[in-house]
Amino acid sequence: MDRESTKDVDPTDTDHREIGQGLLEADMGPSSALAHLYRGEIHRMQFWRERLDQTTYWAIVVMSAILTWSFSSRTNPHYVVLLGAAAVTAFLVIEARRYRGYDIWRGRVRTLQKNVFAYGLDPSAGLEDPGWRETLSQDYRRPTIKITTEEAIAHRLRRIYMILYTIILGAWVTRVTAFASRPWPESAAVGEIPGLAVTAVVAACYLLAVVVTVRPRTWEAEDELHEAEIGQHR
């Protein structure tokens, strides 16, 4: 294309804006630069995914070590299990922050998949988001967090941490009942804090985690399979 013909191209023309058009045709709409961009976003998404997995791994290791030590002897204090719950909570907060970062790269990848590759494979279905180019451009100009901390915590609770809290709660209840030398609620006391007060705090914290996990919400996280569609698109 010569210089003069380039000037005649209207940048708002649909054929030029929908770069996914002709993906598998001879003209190959997306350029090699776009392919490298997509590959780069996949790499960044994978890197943050691995960071999430590492946090989960260490939460499980710490929890397992504390529970093993707590049940190794009847003389070991039960509140060590609660310290394990506090450590798991710290990992949950760290992982929620990392998940908010992961959602940025995941969102960019899904934008390209839905509006470039999916459109190229089947143009008859139309574009998922007609204004995706402006949205993606703005996100590259000024990246922003897309989801709240509470939603990120809820997501990680649903995936793994609610299971960990349930295991810790069951271990603590077993520790202050079957493995205690005194009857409950005396066995649940921590120093001068009565057992009933400790039990109430433990129950309240667990119920709070349950509420955050199951509370109905509109998910802003990008396409994280919140609704199962088993057997679809096969």
N, C-alpha and C positions, 0 to 999 in steps of 0.2 A: 504494500500500500504506500503510495507516494505521499509527500508532505501535504499537498493540497487536498487530496481525498481524505486525509486524516482530519483536516479541519471541518469537513462536512459531517463527521460522526457526531450525532447527538448523544451526550452522555446519559440523558434520561431515557433513551430509547430502550424498550423492553428487551430487544434481542441482545443488547450489550449489558444490560443490568443483570439479566438472569444468566450468570456465567455457568450454571450447571447445565444449560441447554446444550445438547449435542455431546454429552460426556463420552458416549460410546460410539459416536459417529466419526467420520473421517477428520472433521475439523478439530476434534478434541478441545471442547470449550475451555476447561480449566488449564491454565498454563503450568509449566513445570514449577514456577515459583509458588503457585497455590498448592501443588503436591508437596513441596518441601515445607510449606507452612503447616499443612495438615500433619505431616510426619513429625514436625517439631512439637506441635500441640499434643500429639499422642505421647511423645516422650515426656513432656512436662507432666501430663496427667498421670502417667505410669509412675513417675518419680514421687509425686505426692501420694499416690495410692500405696506405694511401698512405705512411705512415712507413716501412714495410717496403720498399716499392718504391724509395723515395728512397735508402735504405741500399744496396740492390743496385745501383742506378744509379751511385752514387759509387764503389762497389767496382770495377765494370766500367771506369769512366772512369780511375781511378787505375791499374788493371792495364794498360789499353791504352796509357796515356801512358808508363809505365815500360818496357814491352816495346818500344814504338816507339823510345824513346831508347836502349835497350840495343843494339838491332840497327842503329842508325844509323851506328855506327862500330865497327871491330874493336878499337879502343883502349879503348872503354868497358868498365869492369870488369863481370864476369859476376855478381858478388854483388849488384848492383843489382836483378837479377831476384828474388833471395831477399828483398831488402827489400820488393819488391812483394808477395811471398807473405805477409810479416809484416803489411803494410798490409791485405791482404785478410782475414787472420785477425782483425785488429782490427775490421773491418767485420762479420765473421761473429759475433763476440761481441756487438757492439752490436745486430745484427739479431736474435740469439737472445733477448736481453733484451726487445726490442720484441715479438717473437713471443709471449713468455709473457704480455705484457699484452694483445695482440690476441686470444689464446685465451680470455681472460675474457669479452670482449664477444661473440666468436663463439659461445661456449658458451651465453650468455643468449639470443641470437637463435635458435640451434638448439633450445633448450628450448621457446621459444614456437612455433616452426614445427612441431615434432613433436607437441606436446601440446595446442596450441590450434587452429592452422590445419589441420594434417593430420587431427586428430580431427573438426573441424567439417566437413571435406570428406567424410570417410568414417568415421563413428562405429563402423561394424561391425568395423573393425580394432582397436578398443580403444585405450587409452592406451599410449604408449611407456614412460612412467614414472609409475606411479600416485602417487608421492610427489613429483612435480615441483614442486608449489606450495611445499611446505616447503623443498625444496632451493633454489629460486629466492629465496624469502623470506630464507633464511639467507645466501645470497650477497649480497643487497642490504644486509643488516644488517652483514655483515662480509666484504667481498670478499677473496678469497685467490687466490694463484697456484695453478693446477691442474696444471702440468707442470714437470718438472725442467729445469735448464739443459741437461743432456746430451741430453734428448729434443728440446728446441728446436733445439740445434745439429744434431742428426741430421736433423731435418726440413728445415732450411735447406740442409744439405749435399746432401740428396736433390733438392731443388728446383733449386738453381743453383750453390752454392759448390763442389761436387765437380767440376763442369765447369770452373770457373775454376782450381781447383788443378791439374787435369789439363793445362790449357793452359799454366799457368806451369811445370809440371814439364817438359813437352815443350820449351818455349822455353829453359829452363835447360840441359837436356841438349844441345840443338842449339847453344847458346851456348858450352858448354865442350868441344864436339867439333868440329863443322864450322866454327865461327867463331873458334876459338882458335888462337893461334900456337904453342902447345905441346901435346904429346900429353896425353891424359887418363891418369892422374889429376892430373898436375902442373897442368893447366889449371884444375882445380877448386879449387885451394888459395886460401885467403883469408888473406893476410898470412902469419903463422907457422903457421897451422892447415893441416895437410896435406890434400891433395885427397881422399884416401880417407876421412878423418874427416868432411869436409864432405859428401861423397857419402852416407856412412852416416847422417848426421843428416837430410839431405834425404829419403832413402828411408824412414827410420823415421817421420818426420812425415807423409809421404804415406800410409804403411801405417796409421798411427793414424787418419787421416781416413777411410780405407776401412773400417776396422773399426767405427768409430762410425757410419758410414753404413749398412752392410749388416747390422749385428748384429741378430739377431731380438729383438723386443721387443713388449710389449703397449702400444700407443699410447694415451696418456691425452688427447692433443689431440682436441678436439671435431670429429668428422666431417670430416676433411680428405682424404677420398677416398684412403685408404691402399690400398684394394683396388679395382681397376677392375671395373666391372660394365657393360661396353659393351653398349649396346642394350637395357638394362633400363628398364622403366617408360616405354615409348614408345607 
